[in-house]
Amino acid sequence: MIASSDRRSVEGEKRIVHACTYPGAGGAGIASLRLVNGLRESNVNATMLGAVTVDRPHTAIVEYSNSFSERIWRALRKRQLQRIDLAIGKTGKQKNFFASDLCPHGAALAHSLADADLIHLHWVCDLIDYPKTLGTLPNSVPIVWTLHDMGVFTGGCSHAFDCEGYMKDCAACPQLESEFNSEALRSLNRRKKAIRAIEDRLTIVAPSHWIGEKSSNSSLFRNIPHKVIANGIDLQKFHPDLRAEARKQQEFSADQTILLFVAAGLDTPLKGIAFLLEAIAKLDQSNFQVCFVGPESQIEYPQNWKWLGCPDNDQEIASIYAAADLLVVPSLADNFPNVICEALACGLPVVGSNVGGIPELVIENETGFLAEPADSSSLSRVLSHAITTMKRERNLWLSRCRSYAEKRLGIHDCVDKHRQLYEQVLTANSR
């Protein structure tokens, strides 16, 4: 244990460079940018690199070299990836996003990270090339890597479901047709070889205990130190005090029970909307109103469902959370969903799938109710019970959810824990 007086301060002087493929977009992009913003407000010199940038002074796009050798390397890598993508795309069996460990942007990412005192990687698919990037990072720089899904330590799948192949070698991948399933084996082997270059200065951050345990048991990271740090949110932006005005704005009557479904990609099978549609059809729909947030045209939704738009800022979505009575998260796989964290901060209880890291947020009789994943009958029963409960005890649940968020999900606590981790690894790496 390093004494606090011996730790290297990260305030002001040290350059902490984060990398995420799409800063501010999707679950990983939103969580990582919130962390960077929080660190900067805490006087940490944190910046963000991505494949795209957002309108922030501390974010940037990775820098590309126009040297002949790098242009040739990018062209060759693109051709190699085209063959891999063609093979994976032909299988038709993938349950979720499947990403290669290779990428033509890998050299550019390594070049852009060269001046960092500490590197913090997030979701970097389509940005990192394991062999090229990890093999050329400065030897003296500690690396922190946050797991936003399982794709970092598997042979390519973002969620392995019941498969435990990542604990050994990812041979005979069940998500790829037999003709191509050795690609996962080859990908994991390349990752293992590349990780050797950084394993003595790498620390894994897990937003949930669930993914931390999965990673600790993986063949790639089982010998790497892990730290569980929950993603943080701004508890002043996400707050239940918005409820009365928000319900008035949405024209919800006082006796209406509002069920809310939120997803950036409503047609993504992993979000479980097919099972939600089946579950809702089994219920007496005179007792509640279903509302959803996200791109309107992506699903065929019942005419009596109400679309609340696709908010592009925290204030708008926080107002919608506060106006609702139940958030429904019927995911087939998930890690530590931002939508649940945000909802709880707004005093909104959750009906969620008993899968992944969701049970760490949805606590029975405290913050919500759990249903079995991919089971519309289970979801229907749980929804019926939750709706009845909310009609009697909505204010009590509001208080419970907000209390939970205040104790565990604030951005300041998240920032403090990251600062402590940075100081520890910088000090250890200087010895």
Helices and strands as residue ranges (DSSP letters): G 4-6, E 15-19, H 26-41, E 45-50, E 59-61, H 68-91, H 106-112, E 118-121, I 130-134, H 135-136, E 143-146, G 150-152, G 165-167, H 182-195, G 199-201, E 202-206, H 209-216, E 226-228, G 240-242, H 243-250, E 258-262, G 269-271, H 273-281, G 285-287, E 289-293, G 296-298, E 306-307, H 314-323, E 326-329, H 338-345, E 350-353, G 358-360, E 368-371, H 376-408, H 411-429
